[in-house]
Amino acid sequence: MVKKIKGAPSFNAVASKVKEGHIAKHIMNGMFAKLSKKNLPKIILDGPARKTTKTLIARGHKAHTIFIPNNNLDNFEAIFKYHKNTFYMSLEEFLLKNQFNHVKSGGMYLDYMSTFDADDYCNPRKDLSIIFNNKMLAPNAPIAVTFSNPRHKKTTAFSWADVTRVIAFIYQLGHSNGYQMELLEEGGPYKNGGNMFSIMFIAHKR
């Protein structure tokens, strides 16, 4: 199911402008903050600039509800200096420690600095499997993911295979675990220090 949320800013107007990647990220962060549940924990992958964290707090989310795992020591120390709910561990480790928590997440923004395929630092497929197999998302909570595409150096182009396999994987995981996944329009390719692609779903309970 693909649905445009009424009143949402259009990502498509800026997605093709390579120099405006920061605008694309701003739009995604704003939509994520709008849809996330303020009274429930949010799990995000954020960088030293803490753009997603800052947007959430600016939109009324309390700092203590925002959890940031980061296993890069330099990045961890830079984030922890300002946000104490930061943990020196991988997302996978954080999810495994919390997989049986009865409190569900009110939103997840998994801004991977990698491709969809596993590397030495993370395994997005495994992370997503832990999330959905343990039903860690609250009903109607958003989940957003961002991946890089190093194969295209000069443009923001992603092949259909790059995009559809991510969408299909998340859709199938959600469906298999009692969610109806709603894919939002606010997403697409952009430049932000590299070739990036973002998508966001709402995980409705079936």
N, C-alpha and C positions, 0 to 999 in steps of 0.2 A: 504494500500500500504506500503510495506517495501522496503527500498532502502538503499544501502550502498553508502555513499558519497565518491567519488574517492579521495584518498589521506588522508582519515581520519584514525587516529590511532585506532587499534582494542581494544575494551574494553574487549573482551572475554579472551584475553591472561592473564589478571590480575584479572578478576572478582572472580575467585575461590581461590585466595590467600588471606586468611583472614588477614594476617599482612600487606597487601598492599592496604588497603582501601583508604589511602591518594592518591595513584596513580590513583585509579578509580575516585576519586573526581577531581583530576587534569585533567584527560582526559575529563570528562564531562564539567568542567569549560572552558577548551580550546575550545571545540566544540561550546559551548554556545557563547563564546566571538567571535568566527569566524563567526557565523551565525547571531548574533544580529545586528540590524541596528544602526550604530554609531550616526546618526543624530536624533534618536528618543529615548524617555525615556525607560529605562529598569526598571522593577519591580522585585526585588529579595528578598528572605528570606535568610539572611546571619547571621553568628554568630560573636562572638567577634574577631575571627581570621581574618574575612573579606576576606576569600579565593576567593570567587566569585568576590567580588568588586576589589580586587587586580589584578585578572586575566583580568578583563574587562579593567581596566586602563592600564595595561601593554600592552594590545593589541590595544590601541589607543582610547578607549572610554573615554569621558570626565566625570569627577566626577559628574558634575551637571546634567548629564543625567541618573544617577543611583539613584533609589529611594528604600529605605529600611524601610518597616514598621516592628516594633518589639514591642510587648506588654509585654515583660519581662523587668522589670525596670533595673536590673543589666546589661543585655545584651545591652539594648538600650543605657545606659550611656557609656558602653565600646565602642560601635560602633560610637556613636555620637561624641565622643572625637576626632575621626579621620575623620569622614565622616558626614558632616553637613546635608546632604540630608537623614537623618534618622528620623523616626517619631514614637513617642510613641503611637502606636495604633496597633490593629490587622490588618492582611491582609484584612479581610472582611470589616472593617471600612474604610481602605484606598481605597479599590476598590469602595465602595459605594459613597465615596466622589468624585471619579473621573470617575464614570461609564458613565457620559454623556459628557466627555471631547472629543472634536473633534480631538484632537491629539492622535493617536493610539500608543500603546506600540511597541517598536522595539524588544522586547524579555522579557520573564518572566521565572525566575528560582525559583520555589516554593519548597524549600528544607525544607519540613515539618519534624519536630522532633516528629512525631506521626504516627499512622496508617492512612489508608484511611478513616476509620470510624470517625465520629465526637466525640470529647471529650469536656471537660470543657474549653479548650483553643482555639480550632479551629474546623472548619467544612470544610474540603477540597472540598467536593461535592458542598457545597453552594458557596465557593470561585470560583470554576471552572465554575459553572453555571452563576455567575455574569459576569465573564470574557467573556464567549462565547455568552451569551444571549444579551450582550451589544456590542458585536463585538469590544472588546477592543484591539485585536491584529492586528497589521498592516499586510498586505499581505506578505507572505513568512517569517514571523517572527517565531523564535523558542519558544517553551514552554516546559520546563523541570519540572519534579516533582520527589521528593524523599520521600519515606515513610519508616517507620521502621516496623519491624515484631517481636514483643516480644515473640511470641509463640515458636520460635526456638532459644534456648539459646546458643547452642554449635556450630551451623553451620550457613552458609549463606543461607540455604535452604528457599525458598518460594514455596508455593503450586501454581499450575497453576491457581487456583481460585483467589489467591491473586493478581496475575499479570494480568490475562485476564480481570478481572472486572474493573481494572483501565484503561486499554487500551480501552476496549469497551465503558466505560463511556465517556472518552475524545473523542474518535472517533465519537460517536453518537452526543455528544454536538456540536462538530465542524460541522458535516454534517448537523445538523438541523439549523445551523446558517450561512450557505454559505461558509464553509471552507472545503477543502479537506486535511485531516490530513495525513501527511507522517511520519511514524514511523521509526526512525533511529536505526542502529545497536548499536550505542554507548550507552549502558545501560546494566543493569543487577544487580545481587546481589553482595554485598560486606560488609565487616566489617569496621565500623568507629565509635568505641565506642558503637556499637550495630549492630544488623542485619538491613541492609539498602537495598533498591531497588530503582534504578533510571531509568527513561525512558525520552526520548526527542522526540518531534514531530516538524515538520515544518508545520505551518498553511497556506497552499496555499489558495488563493481565488478562488472559483469555478465560 
